[in-house]
Amino acid sequence: MYEKLGQFIDGKWQQSSDKGTYDVINPATEEIIGQASKATADDVERALKSAEKGLKLWRNTSPWERSKIIRKI
């Protein structure tokens, strides 16, 4: 069920820098249904830097272009 372990940073799936994971539990049955990647402080920092780059690009995109992109999504 959880085949892609990692965080989506800079447009691609990346594993946690220390490859740490945690169990994903079904709350109805308390059964472990998979594992998910556990982000480290370094992973969060990379994600924030990536978001900052994306904001600069988005900020320079015209409102008309933004609306076309959002409608496409």
ZIVENKA-V934783 format. One record per pair of residues at least 6 apart in sequence whose C-alpha atoms are under 6 Angstrom apart, sorted by the first residue. I is the first residue (numbers start at 0). J is the second residue. Records with the same first field share a line. If there is no record, write none. Layout:
BEGIN
I->J ; J
END
This chain:
BEGIN
1->33
4->35 ; 36
5->12 ; 13 ; 14 ; 15 ; 36
6->12 ; 13
8->46
9->49
15->38
19->37
20->35 ; 36 ; 37
21->34 ; 35
22->33 ; 34
23->31 ; 32 ; 33 ; 34
24->30 ; 31 ; 32
END
